[in-house]
């Protein structure tokens, strides 16, 4: 009789145990992220400081619309949707403010439907449907490293390689490492840019004495060619100081002195860490799927659905 009861109990419990294992990921996700379908993103507007509440998938739509050209390949738009969703969820989990993100470049640029109408004009309906399809087809999908949300950084255009996070920012992240991104060279209209300024303006803007001679030395670069720091007429400058002062598109630059001019030759656009958007579009045009794109730029990561 006891054996019969034990057997009956096992028959009842084993299926429940198996179901429990199958649902364990869903349970963990609910603990981490709450009920995803009801997730609200609190956005602080840069214009007036107002905080607005937007459902997460609507927020992702507004970010993809703002951050990536709607003319891009559908797979690139999907990759952007997953990266942007991951980014904001990661911010929301860690943020102790009364808002999760701003709507500007400090985090991700976000625009609402009126902003999309202003941006796309006569192509509004066409572009909205295209971007909405990319977002809806990846609903709930995020990028994980060791089963945790990554800091899904992205930027416009590389100089042929992305950067190690440790070489650009203060922290080293194992999934934000340098990878080749040769698609940018043919895809991006800002792969190479040039900027000129007079010698006197150059020295004045850097707070240096106005001399006829400009000596540039000790140029320290990353392995991919981005400037870390350099010395100008005996004073050392961080590359971001040069980039900001002269409104350069990236820290991957060379400085040439020609007669009374200083000429900057710049490669790429943005900080260079994470996913290159123009690189993503180049990959998509070659037939890569959005999962391939994300796994190329975010190393040793996986894409999972959390809702």
Secondary structure, DSSP 8 states (H G I E B T S, - for coil): -HHHHHHHHHHHHHHHHHHHHHTHHHHHHHHHH--GGG-EEEEE-TTT--EEEEEHHHHHHHHHHHHS-TTS-HHHHHHHHHHHHHHHHHHHHH--SSSSEESSTTS-----HHHHHHHHGGGHHHHHHHHHHHHHTTTTEEEEETTEE----EESB-SSB---HHHHSSS--TTS---B-TTHHHH-TTSEEEEEEEHHHHHHHTT----S---EEEEEE-TTS-EEEEEETTEEEEHHHHHHHTT-S-S-EEEEEETTEEEEEEE-BS---SEEHHHHHHHHHTT--HHHHHHHHSTT-EEEE--
